[in-house]
Amino acid sequence: MRALTVFVFAAALGAQQRTSLNGEWTIDGKPVRVPGAFETALGVDFDGIARYRRELPLPAEQGAIEHVRIEFAAVATHATVLDLHIEGGDESAALEAIKTLIENRFDETE
């Protein structure tokens, strides 16, 4: 099975075939639900950077990856993609084919 592992502060994936990232993630190996509060995994006294991790499914067809779009729909202050890693298939070709678009969407009228 081909999978994309994404290490992010907070993220949501969108592409031609959309995959919701709501659900189970890990923070430093501890389970956490997204959307939700990182304090459930790290404690209320945590102060720092929360790194979320989740594996995402990719199309099974060889060469089917044109791009992966990562949208940050509700980030508290900042979001950064730390690493993208493809397992299975031709990693170098798949990584070359990935183009990321990072968007922070905030309603500036609020």
C-alpha positions as CSV (number, residue, x, y, z in Angstrom):
1,M,0.0,0.0,0.0
2,R,1.3,3.4,-0.9
3,A,1.0,6.0,1.8
4,L,2.0,9.6,2.4
5,T,3.3,10.5,5.8
6,V,2.9,14.2,6.7
7,F,4.5,15.9,9.6
8,V,2.7,19.1,10.2
9,F,1.7,21.6,12.9
10,A,-1.9,21.5,11.7
11,A,-3.3,20.6,8.3
12,A,-6.0,19.4,6.0
13,L,-5.5,17.8,2.7
14,G,-7.3,18.7,-0.5
15,A,-6.7,17.5,-4.1
16,Q,-8.8,16.2,-7.0
17,Q,-9.8,13.4,-4.7
18,R,-10.4,15.0,-1.3
19,T,-9.5,13.3,2.0
20,S,-10.8,14.8,5.2
21,L,-8.1,14.9,7.9
22,N,-10.6,15.1,10.7
23,G,-10.1,12.1,13.0
24,E,-7.2,10.4,14.7
25,W,-3.7,11.9,14.6
26,T,-0.8,11.6,16.9
27,I,1.2,14.3,18.7
28,D,4.6,13.0,19.9
29,G,3.2,9.5,19.7
30,K,0.1,10.3,21.8
31,P,-3.4,10.0,20.1
32,V,-5.4,13.2,19.6
33,R,-8.6,14.0,17.7
34,V,-8.6,16.7,15.0
35,P,-10.4,19.0,15.2
36,G,-9.7,19.2,18.9
37,A,-7.5,20.6,21.5
38,F,-3.8,19.5,21.6
39,E,-4.0,19.8,25.4
40,T,-5.8,16.4,25.4
41,A,-2.5,14.8,24.4
42,L,0.1,17.2,25.8
43,G,-1.6,18.6,28.9
44,V,-3.0,22.0,29.8
45,D,0.5,23.3,30.8
46,F,2.0,22.7,27.4
47,D,3.6,25.8,25.8
48,G,5.4,25.3,22.5
49,I,5.1,23.8,19.1
50,A,2.5,21.0,18.6
51,R,3.6,18.6,15.8
52,Y,0.8,16.5,14.4
53,R,1.4,13.4,12.4
54,R,-0.9,11.2,10.2
55,E,-0.5,8.9,7.3
56,L,-2.7,9.7,4.3
57,P,-3.8,7.3,1.5
58,L,-2.6,8.0,-2.0
59,P,-4.0,6.6,-5.3
60,A,-2.9,3.1,-6.0
61,E,-2.3,3.7,-9.8
62,Q,1.3,4.3,-10.7
63,G,1.8,7.9,-11.8
64,A,-1.6,9.0,-10.5
65,I,-0.2,11.7,-8.2
66,E,-0.3,15.0,-10.0
67,H,-0.1,17.0,-6.9
68,V,-1.0,17.1,-3.3
69,R,-2.6,20.2,-1.9
70,I,-2.5,20.8,1.8
71,E,-4.9,23.4,3.1
72,F,-4.7,25.0,6.6
73,A,-8.4,25.8,7.2
74,A,-8.2,26.6,10.9
75,V,-4.7,27.2,12.4
76,A,-4.4,29.1,15.6
77,T,-1.3,31.2,14.6
78,H,1.0,29.4,12.2
79,A,1.3,26.2,10.1
80,T,4.3,24.6,8.5
81,V,4.7,21.3,6.6
82,L,7.9,19.7,8.0
83,D,8.3,16.6,5.9
84,L,6.6,14.7,3.1
85,H,7.6,11.0,2.7
86,I,6.2,8.6,0.2
87,E,6.3,4.8,1.0
88,G,6.1,2.4,-1.9
89,G,6.5,3.0,-5.6
90,D,9.2,5.3,-7.0
91,E,9.8,7.7,-4.1
92,S,12.0,10.2,-6.0
93,A,9.5,10.5,-8.9
94,A,6.5,10.7,-6.5
95,L,8.3,13.4,-4.4
96,E,9.2,15.3,-7.6
97,A,5.5,15.2,-8.6
98,I,4.2,16.6,-5.4
99,K,3.5,20.3,-5.3
100,T,2.3,21.7,-2.0
101,L,0.1,24.7,-1.7
102,I,-0.3,26.0,1.9
103,E,-3.1,28.3,2.7
104,N,-4.1,29.9,5.9
105,R,-7.7,30.8,5.6
106,F,-8.9,33.3,8.1
107,D,-11.9,35.5,7.9
108,E,-10.3,39.0,8.1
109,T,-13.6,40.6,8.9
110,E,-13.6,39.1,12.4
